[in-house]
Amino acid sequence: MQRLGAPRGNPALDRKGEAGLTWRMENNPIRAGEVALPFDPAETADDARLIYIGHAETPWRPERDCPRNTRQVRERLAEEPELSFRVHIDLPFRPGLKDVKAGDKVMVLMWMNGSRRDLIIQNSRHRAEPAGLFSLRSPVRPNPIGLSLVRVKGIDREAGEITVDALDCFDGTPILDLKPWIETIDRLADEP
């Protein structure tokens, strides 16, 4: 049985320590215009005491291109409607699903564990010039937390399985948290 909070999925994405640093560096080379920190935050960070509450189930593997965002995932669904996406919640956390229901909008926070953590300036494919990471949604950041706004299509609380409309992460990506998207709170006041 999987240890509570342990990463799942592709073993190459679960690496930690020096082997993980080497893997991240070799598989995510620096592009023109990018600037790396003089240290890897993964190697110097204090323990934030995070725990994985589950994992994502997606069709995306490192050898199959993962869309860069949920808009691109939804566009792909038009061409490949058989694609499916689930969030699996580990047993101790399943009571927290009590009030989640089909139709809800949920923010899924993920630990993008295969990402570099040292690039402070990045050369994004969708920008003409390199940009500071805090103006990008890239998973390459000191704390590689991904965020996807999804719609719940179905839920099996007992099994801890939430079917959602889209996810833009690799299969097995650890889930950190789920938060409801609440229109009266999350919509900016000046938006219609």
C-alpha positions in Angstrom: 0.0 0.0 0.0 1.2 3.5 -0.8 2.5 5.4 2.2 0.4 8.4 3.1 1.7 11.5 1.5 4.2 9.7 -0.7 4.6 10.6 -4.3 3.0 8.4 -6.9 3.4 8.0 -10.7 6.5 8.3 -12.7 9.5 7.5 -10.6 11.7 10.0 -12.5 9.4 12.8 -11.2 9.6 11.6 -7.6 13.4 12.0 -7.2 14.7 14.1 -4.4 18.1 15.3 -3.2 21.2 15.3 -5.5 19.8 12.7 -7.9 16.7 14.8 -8.2 18.7 18.0 -8.8 20.7 16.3 -11.5 17.5 14.9 -13.1 15.8 18.4 -13.0 18.9 20.1 -14.5 19.4 17.5 -17.3 15.8 17.3 -18.3 15.0 21.0 -18.1 18.0 22.9 -19.6 18.2 26.7 -19.4 17.0 28.5 -22.5 18.4 31.7 -23.9 17.8 34.7 -21.6 17.0 32.7 -18.5 18.8 33.3 -15.2 19.2 30.6 -12.5 19.6 31.3 -8.8 23.1 30.5 -7.5 21.5 27.7 -5.5 18.7 25.1 -5.9 15.8 26.1 -3.5 15.0 22.3 -3.1 18.4 21.8 -1.5 18.3 24.8 0.9 14.6 25.1 1.9 13.5 24.6 5.5 10.8 21.9 5.7 7.4 23.5 5.2 5.9 20.3 6.6 3.6 19.9 3.6 1.8 16.6 3.1 0.3 15.2 -0.1 -3.4 14.5 0.3 -3.7 12.5 -2.9 -2.6 12.4 -6.5 -3.8 13.3 -10.0 -4.8 10.7 -12.6 -4.3 12.2 -16.1 -3.3 10.9 -19.6 -0.2 13.1 -19.5 3.2 11.3 -19.2 6.6 12.8 -19.6 6.9 11.2 -23.0 3.5 12.7 -24.1 3.1 16.4 -24.3 1.2 17.8 -21.3 -0.8 21.0 -22.2 0.6 24.1 -20.5 -2.7 25.1 -19.0 -6.3 23.9 -18.6 -7.5 26.0 -21.5 -5.2 24.0 -23.8 -6.5 20.8 -22.1 -10.1 21.7 -22.8 -9.1 22.5 -26.5 -7.5 19.0 -26.7 -10.7 17.5 -25.4 -12.5 18.8 -28.5 -10.1 16.5 -30.5 -9.8 13.7 -28.0 -13.1 13.5 -26.0 -12.1 10.2 -24.5 -9.5 11.8 -22.2 -10.4 11.7 -18.5 -9.1 13.4 -15.4 -9.4 12.4 -11.8 -8.2 13.6 -8.4 -7.7 10.8 -5.9 -7.8 11.8 -2.3 -6.1 9.5 0.3 -8.3 7.8 2.9 -7.7 10.0 6.0 -8.7 13.2 4.0 -11.8 11.8 2.4 -14.2 13.2 5.1 -13.2 16.6 3.8 -15.1 15.8 0.5 -18.4 15.9 2.4 -19.8 19.0 0.7 -18.0 18.8 -2.7 -20.5 18.0 -5.4 -20.8 17.8 -9.2 -20.9 21.2 -10.8 -18.6 22.8 -8.2 -15.6 24.8 -9.3 -12.5 23.8 -7.4 -9.0 25.0 -7.4 -6.6 22.1 -7.3 -3.1 22.8 -5.8 -0.4 20.4 -7.0 3.2 19.8 -6.3 4.9 19.9 -9.7 7.7 17.6 -8.5 9.5 17.2 -11.8 10.2 21.0 -12.2 13.4 22.9 -11.8 13.3 25.2 -8.8 16.2 27.6 -9.5 15.1 29.7 -12.5 14.3 33.3 -11.5 14.1 34.7 -15.0 12.5 32.4 -17.6 12.2 32.5 -21.4 8.6 31.5 -21.7 7.4 30.1 -25.1 4.5 32.6 -25.2 6.5 35.8 -24.6 8.9 37.7 -26.8 11.4 38.4 -24.0 12.5 36.6 -20.8 10.3 37.4 -17.8 10.5 37.3 -14.0 8.9 34.1 -12.7 6.4 35.9 -10.6 4.7 37.2 -13.8 4.4 33.6 -15.2 2.3 30.6 -14.4 5.2 28.2 -15.1 5.7 25.3 -12.7 9.4 26.2 -12.6 9.7 28.2 -9.4 11.3 27.9 -5.9 8.1 26.2 -4.6 6.7 24.3 -7.7 3.0 24.6 -6.7 0.6 24.3 -9.6 -2.9 25.6 -9.6 -5.8 24.6 -11.9 -9.3 25.8 -11.7 -11.5 22.8 -12.7 -15.2 21.8 -12.6 -16.2 18.7 -10.7 -18.0 16.3 -13.1 -18.6 13.6 -10.5 -17.5 12.4 -7.1 -17.2 9.1 -5.2 -16.6 10.2 -1.7 -16.1 6.7 -0.3 -13.4 5.9 -2.9 -12.0 9.4 -2.7 -12.3 9.9 -6.4 -13.2 13.2 -8.0 -13.8 13.3 -11.8 -12.9 16.8 -13.1 -13.2 18.4 -16.5 -9.4 19.0 -17.0 -6.0 18.8 -15.4 -2.7 20.2 -16.7 -0.2 18.0 -14.9 1.5 14.6 -15.3 -0.2 11.4 -14.2 0.7 10.8 -10.5 1.3 14.4 -9.7 0.9 14.9 -5.9 -2.1 16.9 -4.8 -1.5 19.4 -2.0 -5.0 20.8 -1.5 -8.4 21.5 -2.9 -10.2 24.9 -2.4 -13.6 25.9 -3.6 -13.8 28.7 -6.2 -16.5 31.1 -4.8 -17.7 33.7 -7.2 -18.5 36.3 -4.5 -15.0 36.0 -3.1 -12.8 35.0 -6.0 -14.1 37.3 -8.7 -12.6 40.8 -8.6 -15.1 43.5 -7.7 -14.5 45.4 -11.0 -15.3 42.3 -13.2 -18.8 42.0 -14.6 
